[in-house]
Amino acid sequence: MTASLFTPYKLNDTLTLKNKIMMAPLTRCMADDDLVPTQTMAEYYARRADAGLIISEATIIRPDGQGYVNTPGLYTQAQIEGWKVVTQAVHDRGGKIFAQLWHTGRVAHPFFFGEDNGEVISASNVGIEGTIPRNRELTYQQPKAATQADINQLVVDYANAAENAIEAGFDGVEIHGANGYLIDQFLHYSCNNRTDEYGETPENMARFAIEVVDAISAKIGSDRTAIRLSPGAYFNMEPDSRDRDVFDYLLAQFELRKLAFIHLGIFDDSMEFDYLDGKASSYLRKHYNQTLVGVGSYTAETGSKAIDDNQFDLLAIGRAFIANPDYVSKVRDGKALTPYEDSMLAELV
């Protein structure tokens, strides 16, 4: 019933995945205070190396990208050295791993990075209400709209982080362009009110995401460059029917670029969006014909069927991988899975 999941998948000319099961990026907040990956993290990822591909927890590209406690970075040599231990542990177990590159944008907070390292930055000066997870006494701040100079530097910093990822031993990178973080903030009308060449029209609103993809591809190759997208606004974002035009344009551009894959960023793929005419995954498949990663409340059985039905090509598993480091062997052998519990988020298991 899950046979499709265990067929090797050729991701690019140099990388063939041993199965179609991907470990989704799962933020665990377990780096040290200098945002350097720890030995415990290396052991955590190595235990899950049976996945066809691991996507690392979201990893910030520079200090002002931090919005959560103890999330790892990829902008200092110490962080690169720390990630080398992680990637080597995964490779020693026969696994493959991509780094997810992250800037949280308006979800960042100076508590983590200090005002000397910059202001909270976003597409526009449109903030969100609420408090920081795990630091509930901290409220979100009003962001400043990125200037052209800010945008130019961000593109450089994304590309440098990708180059650092390859130095650290990663097999490629996934750009976090989803879930209400910085790149996603440029892609939705509810938080992009710019009137310059990065706002108002689909072509302009997609420009920053395309510039980041192109800069990273120039550094490490498009075949080792992937991106996560949320065409349906739902997390720290208000929906707007005009968003569809932005993603129609963006996906057509990415179709030309021969990326490693596009990864749907959604927690529950049963959600439907009126302006996408249904599920976000169905919308992506309609507009993107290359490698697509599905995620969002799929079991091995329903995910395998979705692959058979050409809804997507690879299946990303999240919470079940937290509860079951041996997820792949359990599914392959037909063994019962350990149920996920929210308490598991507080520790590495």
Secondary structure, 3 states (H helix, E strand, C coil): CCHHHHCCEECCCCCEECCCEEECCCCCCCCCCCCCCCHHHHHHHHCCCCCCEEEEEEEECCHHHCCCCCCCECCCHHHHHHHHHHHHHHHHCCCCEEEEEECCHHHCCHHHHCHHHCCCEECCCCCCCCEECCEEEEECCCCEECCHHHHHHHHHHHHHHHHHHHHCCCCEEEEEECCCCHHHHHHCCCCCCCCCCCCCCHHHHCHHHHHHHHHHHHHHCHHHEEEEECCCCCCCCCCCCCHHHHHHHHHHHHHCCCCCCEEECCCCCCCEEHHHCEEHHHHHHHHCCCCEEECCCCCHHHHHHHHHCCCCCEEEECHHHHHCCCHHHHHHHCCCCCCCCHHHHHCCC
